[in-house]
Amino acid sequence: MIVAWLAGLFRTGKNNPTLLLLIVFVVYFFITQYQSRLQDKRIISLAEQNITYVQRLEAEQLEAKEMRTKIYDMQQELHKLTVYKNTLTKDYQSKLLMISNELQNSTCANVTLPDNLVKWLQLNPDANKTASNNK
């Protein structure tokens, strides 16, 4: 119906420049409306994709924040354990040094060596060297 009406207007518009200009304007208007609708659909589609990407990005950022928190907590725990280990090591070394000094000062000076050990040390002069003498 619209096509027939436009065909009739076009036939009569051949002789009337104003009507022909109106027809050109109406066709231009419909073409621009069609293109505008296509652009609107494209914009809506891109906006929906953008919303999806933003939601995904927010979820990833939340996961990254949680991971950073977990890593920070692990580092804190590791630091505490390292400090504890160092404390234990220092305590162990100080007690070992104390025991070593105690043995050197009191016990070892009073120990008599068996005769067979003395003979063996005399036969093996290299075995008589201590680690402190080898330095």
C-alpha positions in Angstrom: 0.0 0.0 0.0 2.8 2.4 0.9 4.7 1.4 -2.2 1.7 2.0 -4.4 1.2 5.4 -2.7 4.8 6.3 -3.2 4.7 5.2 -6.8 1.7 7.4 -7.4 3.4 10.3 -5.7 6.5 9.7 -7.8 4.4 9.7 -11.1 2.8 13.0 -10.2 6.1 14.3 -8.7 7.8 14.2 -12.1 6.0 17.4 -13.0 6.0 18.9 -9.5 9.5 19.7 -8.1 8.2 20.4 -4.6 6.6 17.0 -4.4 9.7 15.4 -5.8 11.8 17.1 -3.2 9.3 15.9 -0.5 9.7 12.3 -1.8 13.5 12.6 -1.7 13.3 14.0 1.8 11.0 11.2 3.0 13.3 8.5 1.4 16.3 10.1 3.1 14.4 10.3 6.4 13.6 6.5 6.2 17.1 5.6 5.3 18.6 7.6 8.2 16.0 6.1 10.6 17.0 2.6 9.4 20.7 3.4 9.9 20.0 5.0 13.3 18.1 1.9 14.4 21.0 -0.3 13.3 23.5 1.9 15.2 21.2 1.8 18.3 21.1 -2.0 18.1 24.9 -2.0 17.8 25.3 0.4 20.7 22.9 -1.7 22.9 24.9 -4.9 22.0 28.2 -3.2 22.8 26.8 -1.9 26.1 25.6 -5.4 27.0 29.1 -6.8 26.2 30.6 -4.0 28.2 28.4 -4.8 31.2 29.5 -8.5 31.0 33.2 -7.5 30.7 32.9 -5.1 33.7 31.2 -7.7 35.8 33.9 -10.2 34.9 36.6 -7.7 35.6 35.1 -6.9 39.0 35.0 -10.6 39.9 38.6 -11.0 38.8 39.6 -7.9 40.9 37.8 -9.3 43.9 39.6 -12.7 43.4 42.9 -10.8 43.1 42.2 -8.9 46.3 41.5 -12.1 48.1 44.7 -13.7 46.7 46.7 -10.7 47.8 45.2 -10.9 51.3 46.0 -14.7 51.5 49.6 -14.0 50.3 50.0 -11.3 52.9 48.7 -13.6 55.6 51.1 -16.3 54.4 54.0 -13.8 54.5 53.1 -12.8 58.0 53.0 -16.4 59.1 56.3 -17.1 57.4 57.9 -14.2 59.1 56.6 -15.3 62.5 57.9 -18.9 61.9 61.3 -17.5 60.7 61.6 -15.4 63.8 60.6 -18.4 66.0 63.1 -20.6 64.1 65.9 -18.1 64.6 65.1 -17.8 68.3 65.2 -21.6 68.6 68.5 -21.7 66.7 70.1 -19.0 68.8 68.8 -20.7 72.0 70.1 -24.1 70.8 73.5 -22.6 69.9 73.9 -20.7 73.2 73.0 -23.9 75.2 75.4 -25.9 73.0 78.2 -23.4 73.6 77.4 -23.4 77.3 77.6 -27.2 77.4 80.8 -27.2 75.4 82.4 -24.7 77.7 81.3 -26.7 80.7 82.8 -29.9 79.2 86.1 -28.2 78.3 86.5 -26.5 81.7 85.5 -29.3 84.1 84.9 -32.7 82.7 87.5 -33.1 80.0 90.4 -32.0 82.1 89.9 -34.8 84.6 89.3 -37.6 82.2 92.2 -40.1 81.9 92.9 -41.7 78.6 93.2 -45.5 78.4 96.6 -46.9 77.6 95.6 -48.4 74.3 94.2 -45.0 73.1 97.5 -43.3 74.1 99.5 -45.9 72.2 97.2 -45.5 69.2 97.6 -41.7 69.2 101.4 -42.2 69.4 101.3 -44.5 66.4 99.1 -42.2 64.4 100.4 -38.6 64.8 97.9 -37.3 62.2 95.0 -38.5 64.3 96.3 -36.4 67.2 95.4 -33.2 65.4 92.1 -31.5 66.2 89.9 -29.6 63.9 91.1 -26.3 65.5 94.7 -27.4 64.7 93.9 -28.1 61.1 92.8 -24.5 60.4 
